[in-house]
Amino acid sequence: MEQQEVLTMTNLTKSYGHKAVLQGVNLRVYQGEIIGYIGPNGAGKSTTVKLILGIEGNYGGEIHLFGEDIQNSSIDYKRKIGYVPEIADVYDNLTGYEYLTFIGQLYGLSLEEAAHKSEALMELFGVGEAYHSRISSYSKGMRQKLLIISSVLHNPDILFLDEPINGLDANSVMIFKEILTQLAAQGKTIFYSSHIMDVVEKISSRIILLHDGKVAADGTFEELQATNTEGTLERIFNQLTGFDRHQEIGEQFVAVVGGGTR
């Protein structure tokens, strides 16, 4: 059965002043894929996502989402998207109930449906006792769970997750990975961006490495292993990005800490 194409980027370019951040990215993403979208800081990962979400514009090339050019379509396509940014501001003065029902209604849910779903999801994620507490009292992990719940509350078709497990404990990470597996099995498409290579390696059905604004690698973990001499994704990442000074820098860093360098 032919896979349904959900997202297409054709010769995508983006510059800030004289700095070219994206330099001709071409990608086809299909329904049900968990994409590990990785790369060094400044490679263009967050910029790509912000362009797709419509947070930023003024780009070259084309982005088609759900078969429509996002530059020419209405904003209705955004109702099918869920997003967890790396750094997010939430309304600290609201309770979990108030925040999640507000987000749910923004996406078209009734107050009753948003309240029912958000309370159940908070309970399942182990933070049900804080549902009616102000977010200002939440720990980092609780806030992260709130953001994850808000991103899926409206049952989106595609999810963009930027460092989504920051602050989560080991058990919560296991639950979250299972959630992603189940969502993908239902045909949801997931864009997962992280610097934690072992998690990306384990959960991704396909890994895309962005380097210097271009796609440097695209394939399953097994395919990347077959075409590179290094074994783990972390080592493949270092090989493809040309970074091999970690040991040298680590030794120098510790020497300075110990007072051995003047």
ABEGO torsion letter per residue (X at the ends): XBBBBABBBBGBBBBBEABBABBGBBBBBBBGBBBBBBEBBGAGAAAAAAAAAGABBGBBEBBBBGGBBAAABBAAAAAABBBBBABBBBBAABBAAAAAAAAAAAAGBBAAAAAAAAAAAAAAAGAAAAAABBAAABBAAAAAAAAAAAAAAAGBABBBBBGAABGBBAAAAAAAAAAAAAAAAAGBBBBBBBABAAAAAAABABBBBBBGGBBABBEBAAAAAAABABABAAAAAAAAAGBAAAAAAAAAAAAAAAGABX
